[in-house]
Amino acid sequence: MSVEDELTIAELAEQAGMTVRTLRDYHERGLLPPAKMKGRTGFYSAEHLDRVRIVTRLLDRGITLNGVRSLLEAWDRGEDLADILGVSVATTPPPPGTVSATATIPAAELAERFRSVPDGLAAAVAAGLYEPIDEISYRPGDPALIELFDQLVADGVPIDRALDEIEMLRTDCDHIARQFTDLFARTAIRAYRRSGRTERDIDKLAGELAVARTRPSAVATGLIDRMVDRYLRSAVSRDLPGVLPD
């Protein structure tokens, strides 16, 4: 394991988009492999992050925590869970083109890549693709966005247009996130302020926060997929009638 692959539990929680408390609960339930201990501190790897994401995916499909543990135990025995998940769950080695969140990219390399766009490197940073480490190096800001950007360019979209598309996507996602956050503030936070602020109230707030973190993606993913499918079918039928089956 390389040094940059080692994450504290707080760093793992940040990358996974959940609380440390939730990760500790996963540990207690046997959903995560043991951490690598150095002294009194446990360190985690990309394997742990992949496992957390698989757990989240299974929970999103309505499987209970006990059910998730049983599935993971089956997976650890070598049984294939792809049919259950509906997607490939292979974690290592990563598929070609996967962007490492811990990679370091020289500024000169990025400047060369975006040289066809005025202030291209600054535009890539503004779009959330990369973050500066210092004056001569950068790291991925959002690996998923970078992979989407790379795919757009590979499909023939000009770099400046691909940057615009990424920026618009981030703007739309930010709007959705703010809507759900406002809803959480008007309901869960307001209810907690009016409560007795007991341990039970705190646990309830923590549970509602955990649900609020995943609810937008759970709702939006299926909705977007259905809308994209509808629009693609319409576009193909309009522009390429009779070429593909309905």
N, C-alpha and C positions, 0 to 999 in steps of 0.2 A: 504494500500500500504506500503510495507516495504521500509526502507531507501535505500537499495541497488537497488530497482526497480525505484528509482527516478532519472531521467536523465535531464540534462539541454538540451536546444535545440542544442547546439554544440555537446554534447555527443550523442544525438539521431541522428544527421546528420552523425556522424562518424560511428555509428553502422549500419545505413541504407545505407551508402556508397554514400551519396549525400551532397550537399552544404546546409548551413543554409538558404541561399537565396531561394533555392527551397522549403524547408520546410515552410518558411514564406509564400511563394506563395500558397502552399497547404492550409495553414490556411486561407488566405484571400479568397480562393475559396470555403471554407467550406468542404474540404476533410478530415480534421482531427478534432477529438473532442477537446474541449478547454483544455488547460493545467491547472494543479492544481497550483494555485498561492500561493506563500509564500512570503509575502512582495511584491516586484516588480519583482520577478523572477518566471518564469513559469517552472514547472517540468512535465516530461512526463514518461509514464510507458510502460510496455511490450505491452499493448493494442495499444498505439500509434505506436510502432515499427511494430506490425502486420498490422496495417492499412496502414502504409507507404508501406510495402511490397506488400500488395494487390493492392494499387494504381499503383505501379510500374508494377505489373503483368498485370493489365488491360491496361496500356499504351503500354506495349510491344505487346499486342494483337491488337494495332491499334485503341483503343478506345480513343476518345478525352477527354480532361479534363472535359468538360461539361457532356459528356456521363458517365464518371467515377463518377461524383457527383450524377447523377441520379441513377446509380446502387447502390451506397453506401447508398443513401437515402432509396432505396427499401430494401436493406439489413437491415438497421436500423429499418425498419418497420416489420422485421421478415421474409421477403421473402428469398428464398433459391437461392444463386448465384452459387452453385456448377456446375450446368449445363452450365452456362455462362463461368465460369473460366475453366471448364474441370478438376478441381481438388477440393479436399476438402478445404474449407476456414475457418474451425472452428479454433478459436484462443484460447479459454479457455473452459475447462481445457486443458493443453497441452497433446499431445499423450504420451503414456508410452515410456520411454527411451529418451525423449527430454532433452537435456543438457542445463542448465541455464547458460547464459553468465556471470552471476554475482555470480555463486557458488564459494565457497572457499573449496579447497580439501587439507587435511593435507598431507604433504610431505611423512609421513610414510605410508599412505594409497596408494599413487601412487607408492612408492618404492616397496611395497609388490606386487602390481599388476604386475609390470614389472620386478620382481626379476628373472624371467627365462631368461631374456635377459641381456647380459653383458652391464653394464652402461645403463640399461633399461630406467630409469627415464630421463637421459640426452638425450637418443635417442628419447623419446616421446616429450621432449621439442624441440629438433632439428627438429622434424617432424612437429612442429607447433601445436601439440595437446594441450599443456599446457604452461603457462607462470608463472615464479616464482613471488610471491608477496613479500616474505621475505624468510628467511632460513627454515621456518617450514610450509609454506603454498603455494599453487598454485591456479591458476584460469584457466578456459578454454581459450585456445588460439584461437580456432576456433570450436565452437560447432558442426557445420556441419561435420567437419572432424572427430571429436570424435564419432559422431553417426555413420559415415561410418566405422570407425575403430571398434566400438563395434559390428556392424553388421557382419563385416568380421570375427571377432573372434567367434561370435555366430554361424556363418556358418561353423566353423571348421578350419579356416585359423590360423596357428600358429602365436603367437604374434609377433615374429621377422619378419615373412613374411608380416604380416599386416602392421607393421611399415614401411617396405621397400616399400610396395604398396602406402602408404600414402605419403611417401617422393617422390616417382616417380611422383605421381599425382601432388603434389605441384610444382615439377620441371617443369612439362609440362605446368601447368597453368601459372607459372612465365614466361615461354618462350612466351606464347601467349600474356600475359599482356605487356611484353616488346615490342613485335612486334607492338601492337596497340598503345602503348605510343610513340614509334618511329615515327609511321605514323602520330599521332597527332602533334608531334613536327615539322615534315617536312611540314605539311599543315597549321593547325590552328595557331600554335605559330608563324611560319614564316610569315604568312599573317598578323597577328597582329603587328609584329615588323615593317612590311613595311607600316602599316596603319597610319592614323593621330592620332591614340590612343584617339579617341573621346569616349563619353559615348556610342554612337551607336556601335563603334568598340568593346568596353568592353562588352556590352550586347551580341554582336554576339559571342565573344570568350566564354562567360559564357554559352551560349546556345550550342555551339559546344562541350564544355567540358561536359555538362550534357548528351549529346548524346553519347559522347565517353565513358562515364562511364558504360553505359548499352549495348552498341553495341556488345562488345565481347561475353557476356553471351547470348544475343539474337541470335547471329549467331551460337555460339558454341553449345548451348544446343540442338537445333534441329539437327545439324550436328552429334554430338556425339550420340544422340538417334538413328538416322538412321544407323550409322555405327555399334553401339552395336547390334541393331536388326539384321543386315545383318550377323555379325559374329556369333551371337548366333544361328541363323537359320542354318548356315553352320555347326557349331559344333554339334548341336543336330542331324542334318541329317546324319553327318558323323559317330558319335559315338553311336547314338541311332536310327538307321533307323527304321521307321515304328511305333515308340512308340507314337509320338505326331503328330497330323494333321499339314499339312503345313499351 
